[in-house]
Amino acid sequence: MTIAPRKLLEDMFNAAIKAAQPERCIPPFLPKPPKGRTIVIGAGKASAEMARVLEANWDGPLEGTVVTRYGHSVPCEHITIIEAAHPVPDDAGLQASKTLLKTVGGLSEDDLVICLISGGGSSLLPLPGEGVTLEDKQNISRALLKSGANITEMNCVRRHLSGIKGGRLAAACHPAKVVNLLISDVPGDNPMDIASGPTVGDPTTCADALDIIRRYNIDIPAGARELLESGKGETIKPDDARLANVTTHLIATPQLALLAAAEVAEKAGVAPVLMGDSIEGEARDVGKVMAGIALSVRAHGQPVKAPCVLLSGGETTVTVRGEGRGGRNVEFLLSVAVSLNGADNVYGIAGDTDGVDGQEEIAGAICTPDTLRRAWDKKIHPRDSLDNNDGHSFFEALGDSVITGPTLTNVNDFRALLIL
């Protein structure tokens, strides 16, 4: 069987995205209609599409509000869609947060709240805690994004500086029944880390958040520090009585996406090797490791013989030192290309399943055995691009960017190294 490497990589990425589409994963988890009202709330890059699918499959009246990223809205008849900024929050997100809290006020135990949460919700629900301003949260978000902190650490800080995350939105729904439908974009699929857990309990503490701030030398304003040091920023704990009627379902996960890609590889006669759905670490370091494994396959047939594909997911980090246009997926892939140094028969793709890598409307990129040669022909120095965190400019110049537009889902990063 003749294998077209670029097409196979793109087909696997598209299969991963398709597997996590709300139209597939929402209907099996819908609860029964309540005696009282049905209120829909939510936040995330996939939340608008989740709301649309919910409306199409719901038998009975419903109402509510969800907030999604700019450009990710879809039309709904009964659920209001608000757009706001990601990854750095804005006033639209602040007002949306207040609207969500107002929407769930005054409910009874006969009412049902369906909460639609996906990745991106942390930035889309930026309601600050006491003594913290939106500008404070914007500056802290920028600092966290550049620091190299992983998503678990960033979201711990976000929860404790919030007026809505860390279970606070669920507590506001009490005594209504709450059903959480979550699309996971975080390593380990812990609900408290998906959009910083607005409707689930949080066992972490203000002290944990302060430790993270110290670890990464994050400069925070006096109001934020007072909120944490005083303990006033403490979140809602899992054993809180107001969370007794909360049920949580993980309806799509990174592992589900990897399995869908593996099926595509098998049909093409390529052995899939699932390296893990929750790989973290510096993107360029993970790239070196994955490239090393690919070279071992090529040279020794270990840990598996070619043709094969190394599949992985998770969320790497980038400690920003340069001034380029970057994202963790293109940073990973550029590191892979540099480490492979033009090795024959090794191809790669890396992309964010939501269609946005970093702050660019670009999902990721593809690398081929001639990536470095083509870059040099254009007088582009690959190692300099990597040092400047300039992956998007690098792959864009080669015509190797992967652009999907908003995918309306989000199960984190997808990475595949194909060895033929």
C-alpha positions in Angstrom: 0.0 0.0 0.0 1.3 3.4 -1.0 1.3 5.9 1.9 1.0 9.6 1.3 2.6 10.9 4.5 1.1 14.4 4.6 -2.4 13.2 3.9 -2.2 10.5 6.5 -1.1 13.0 9.1 -3.9 15.3 8.2 -6.4 12.5 8.2 -5.4 11.4 11.7 -5.6 15.0 13.0 -9.1 15.4 11.5 -10.2 12.1 13.0 -9.1 13.2 16.4 -11.1 16.4 16.1 -14.2 14.6 14.7 -14.2 12.1 17.6 -14.7 14.9 20.1 -17.4 16.8 18.3 -20.4 17.7 20.6 -22.8 16.2 18.1 -21.3 12.8 18.9 -20.7 13.1 22.7 -23.6 15.3 24.0 -26.7 13.1 23.3 -25.7 10.0 25.3 -25.3 12.0 28.5 -28.4 14.1 28.6 -30.4 13.9 31.8 -34.2 13.5 32.1 -36.2 16.8 32.1 -36.9 18.1 35.6 -40.2 19.0 37.2 -39.1 22.7 37.2 -37.0 24.8 34.9 -34.1 23.7 32.8 -31.2 26.3 32.8 -28.2 25.9 30.5 -24.9 27.6 31.4 -21.4 27.0 30.2 -18.0 28.3 29.1 -15.3 27.3 26.7 -14.3 27.2 23.1 -16.7 24.3 22.5 -19.6 25.6 24.7 -21.6 27.3 21.9 -21.6 24.2 19.7 -22.4 22.1 22.8 -25.4 24.4 23.4 -26.6 24.0 19.9 -26.5 20.2 20.0 -28.2 20.2 23.4 -31.1 22.3 22.0 -31.5 20.0 19.1 -31.7 17.0 21.3 -33.7 18.3 24.3 -37.3 17.4 24.8 -38.9 20.4 26.6 -38.4 24.1 27.3 -34.9 25.4 28.3 -33.1 28.7 28.6 -29.7 30.0 29.6 -26.4 31.5 28.6 -23.0 30.3 27.6 -19.8 32.2 26.8 -17.3 31.2 24.1 -14.2 32.6 22.4 -14.6 35.2 19.7 -15.3 33.5 16.4 -16.6 30.3 18.0 -20.3 31.2 18.3 -23.0 29.3 16.6 -26.7 30.2 16.4 -29.1 28.9 19.1 -32.8 29.5 19.6 -33.2 29.5 23.3 -29.7 29.8 24.7 -27.9 33.1 24.6 -24.3 32.9 23.3 -21.8 35.5 24.5 -18.3 35.9 22.9 -15.3 37.0 24.9 -11.5 37.0 24.8 -9.0 34.1 25.1 -6.3 33.5 26.4 -6.2 36.9 28.1 -9.6 37.8 29.5 -11.6 41.0 28.6 -14.6 43.0 29.9 -17.0 40.9 27.8 -15.9 37.8 29.8 -16.3 39.7 33.0 -19.9 40.7 32.2 -20.6 37.2 30.9 -19.5 35.8 34.3 -21.9 38.1 36.1 -24.7 37.1 33.7 -24.1 33.4 34.4 -24.3 34.0 38.2 -27.5 36.0 37.7 -29.0 33.2 35.5 -28.7 30.6 38.2 -29.9 32.8 41.1 -33.1 31.9 42.9 -33.4 28.3 41.7 -35.4 25.6 43.5 -34.7 21.9 44.1 -37.1 21.1 41.3 -34.9 22.9 38.7 -32.1 21.5 36.6 -28.9 23.2 35.6 -27.0 21.7 32.7 -23.4 23.1 32.6 -21.5 22.8 29.4 -17.7 23.2 30.1 -14.7 22.9 27.7 -11.2 24.2 27.5 -10.8 27.9 27.4 -13.3 28.6 30.1 -10.8 29.9 32.6 -10.1 33.0 30.5 -13.8 33.3 29.5 -15.0 33.5 33.1 -12.6 36.2 34.6 -14.8 37.5 37.4 -12.3 38.6 40.0 -12.3 37.8 43.7 -12.5 40.5 46.4 -9.9 43.2 46.0 -8.8 42.0 42.5 -9.5 43.9 39.3 -9.9 42.7 35.7 -6.7 44.4 34.8 -5.0 42.5 37.7 -6.3 39.2 36.2 -5.1 40.2 32.7 -1.6 40.9 33.9 -1.4 37.8 36.0 -2.7 35.7 33.0 0.0 37.1 30.8 2.6 36.4 33.4 1.4 32.8 33.9 1.3 32.1 30.1 4.9 33.2 29.8 6.2 31.5 33.0 6.4 27.9 31.9 3.8 26.9 34.6 1.7 23.9 33.5 -2.1 24.1 33.2 -2.7 22.5 36.6 -0.6 25.2 38.2 -2.1 28.0 36.3 -5.6 27.0 37.0 -4.9 26.6 40.7 -3.9 30.3 40.8 -6.9 31.3 38.7 -9.4 29.5 40.9 -8.2 31.2 44.1 -8.3 34.7 42.5 -11.8 34.1 41.1 -15.3 35.0 42.1 -16.9 32.3 40.0 -14.4 29.4 39.5 -13.4 26.7 42.0 -16.9 25.5 42.6 -18.4 28.9 43.2 -20.8 28.7 40.2 -22.1 25.3 41.4 -22.7 26.7 44.9 -24.7 29.6 43.3 -27.0 27.0 41.6 -27.9 25.4 45.0 -30.4 23.8 45.7 -31.0 22.9 42.0 -29.7 19.7 40.5 -26.5 20.3 38.4 -25.3 18.1 35.6 -21.9 18.9 34.3 -21.0 17.8 30.7 -17.3 18.3 30.3 -15.0 18.1 27.3 -11.5 17.7 28.8 -8.5 19.6 27.5 -6.2 18.9 30.4 -3.7 16.2 31.2 -5.3 13.7 33.6 -8.9 14.9 32.8 -9.3 16.3 36.3 -12.6 18.2 36.3 -11.3 20.9 38.7 -8.7 21.8 36.0 -11.1 22.0 33.1 -11.9 25.7 32.8 -10.7 25.9 36.4 -13.6 23.9 37.7 -16.5 26.5 38.1 -19.0 23.8 39.0 -16.9 21.2 40.8 -15.3 21.1 44.3 -11.6 22.1 44.6 -9.3 20.5 47.2 -6.4 22.8 46.6 -5.8 25.9 48.8 -4.8 29.5 48.8 -1.4 28.3 50.1 -1.0 26.1 47.1 -1.7 29.1 44.8 0.9 31.2 46.7 3.5 28.4 46.3 3.0 28.5 42.6 3.3 32.2 42.4 6.6 32.0 44.3 7.9 29.1 42.3 7.5 31.0 39.0 8.3 34.4 40.4 5.0 35.9 39.4 4.5 39.5 40.4 1.0 40.0 41.7 -0.7 43.2 43.0 -1.3 43.8 46.7 -5.1 43.1 46.4 -4.4 39.6 44.9 -1.8 38.8 47.5 -4.1 39.9 50.3 -6.9 37.7 48.9 -4.6 34.7 49.0 -2.7 35.3 52.2 -5.9 36.1 54.2 -7.6 32.9 52.9 -10.5 34.9 51.6 -9.9 33.4 48.2 -10.5 29.9 49.4 -12.6 27.8 47.0 -15.6 25.5 47.5 -14.4 22.2 48.8 -15.6 18.8 47.5 -17.5 18.0 50.7 -19.5 21.2 50.7 -23.2 20.5 51.1 -24.1 22.8 48.2 -22.4 20.4 45.9 -24.4 17.4 47.0 -26.7 17.5 43.9 -23.9 17.9 41.4 -23.2 15.1 38.8 -20.2 15.3 36.5 -19.7 13.5 33.2 -16.5 13.5 31.0 -18.1 13.3 27.6 -14.9 13.7 25.5 -11.2 13.3 26.4 -7.8 13.4 24.7 -7.5 9.6 24.9 -10.7 9.3 22.8 -9.1 11.5 20.1 -5.9 9.5 20.1 -7.9 6.2 19.6 -9.7 7.7 16.7 -6.4 8.7 15.1 -5.0 5.2 15.8 -7.8 3.6 13.9 -7.0 5.7 10.8 -3.4 4.7 11.0 -4.3 1.0 11.3 -6.5 1.2 8.2 -3.5 2.7 6.3 -1.3 -0.3 7.4 0.7 1.8 9.9 1.1 0.6 13.5 -0.1 3.1 16.0 1.9 3.6 19.2 0.0 5.5 21.9 2.7 7.3 23.9 0.3 8.9 26.3 -2.6 11.4 26.4 -1.3 13.6 29.3 2.3 14.4 28.3 3.6 17.6 29.9 6.9 19.5 30.0 8.7 22.2 28.0 7.5 21.8 24.4 11.0 21.8 23.0 12.2 19.2 25.5 9.3 16.9 24.6 10.1 17.4 21.0 13.7 16.2 21.5 12.5 13.1 23.3 9.9 12.2 20.7 12.5 12.8 17.9 14.9 10.5 19.7 12.3 7.7 19.9 11.6 8.2 16.2 15.3 7.9 15.3 15.5 4.7 17.4 12.6 3.3 15.4 14.3 4.2 12.2 17.8 2.9 13.2 16.9 -0.1 15.3 13.3 -1.0 14.9 12.7 -0.2 18.6 10.4 0.1 20.4 8.4 -0.9 17.3 9.3 -1.4 13.6 8.3 1.0 10.9 5.9 1.8 9.4 4.5 3.2 12.6 3.2 6.4 14.1 3.9 7.8 17.6 0.7 9.4 18.9 0.6 11.6 21.9 -1.6 14.2 23.6 -1.5 16.5 26.6 -0.4 20.1 27.1 3.2 21.1 27.0 4.4 24.5 28.1 6.6 27.2 26.6 8.8 29.5 28.7 8.8 32.5 26.5 12.3 34.0 26.0 12.0 35.4 22.5 9.7 37.8 20.7 8.4 35.5 17.9 5.0 34.3 16.9 4.7 31.0 18.7 2.5 28.3 20.3 3.3 25.1 22.1 2.6 22.9 19.1 4.8 24.7 16.6 7.5 25.0 19.3 7.3 21.2 19.8 7.4 20.5 16.1 10.2 22.9 15.3 12.2 21.2 18.1 11.4 17.8 16.5 12.6 19.0 13.1 15.9 20.4 14.5 16.5 17.2 16.5 15.8 14.9 13.5 18.2 17.0 11.4 16.7 15.9 8.1 16.4 12.2 8.9 14.8 10.3 6.0 11.2 8.9 6.2 10.2 10.8 9.4 7.2 13.1 9.2 5.3 15.0 11.9 2.2 17.0 12.7 1.3 18.9 15.9 -1.8 20.9 16.4 -4.3 22.1 19.0 -7.6 20.4 18.5 -9.5 23.7 19.0 -7.7 25.2 15.9 -5.8 27.8 17.9 -2.1 27.3 18.8 -1.0 30.1 21.2 -2.7 33.3 20.2 -2.7 32.6 16.4 -5.7 31.4 14.3 -3.4 28.5 13.2 -3.9 25.0 14.6 -0.3 23.9 14.2 2.0 22.6 11.5 3.6 19.7 9.6 7.3 18.8 9.3 8.9 16.6 6.6 12.4 15.2 6.0 13.3 18.3 3.9 11.9 20.9 6.4 15.4 22.1 7.4 16.7 22.2 3.8 13.8 24.3 2.6 14.2 26.7 5.5 17.9 27.2 4.8 17.0 27.8 1.1 14.9 30.7 2.3 17.7 32.0 4.6 15.7 31.0 7.7 17.8 29.6 10.5 15.8 26.9 12.3 17.6 27.1 15.6 17.3 30.8 15.7 13.6 30.5 15.1 13.3 28.1 17.9 15.3 30.3 20.3 13.0 33.2 19.4 9.9 31.2 20.0 9.0 31.9 16.4 7.4 28.6 15.2 4.5 30.1 13.5 6.6 32.3 11.3 8.9 29.4 10.5 6.3 27.0 9.3 4.2 29.7 7.7 7.2 30.7 5.5 7.4 27.0 4.3 3.7 26.7 3.6 3.4 24.0 6.3 1.0 25.6 8.7 -2.2 23.7 9.5 -5.2 25.9 9.5 -8.6 24.5 10.4 -10.6 27.5 11.6 -12.7 27.1 14.8 -13.2 23.3 15.3 -15.9 23.8 17.9 -14.3 21.3 20.2 -11.2 21.1 22.4 -9.4 18.0 23.6 -6.0 19.6 23.9 -2.9 19.0 21.7 -2.5 16.3 19.1 1.0 15.1 18.1 2.0 12.4 15.6 5.4 11.3 14.3 5.1 9.1 11.3 8.1 6.8 10.5 8.0 4.9 7.2 
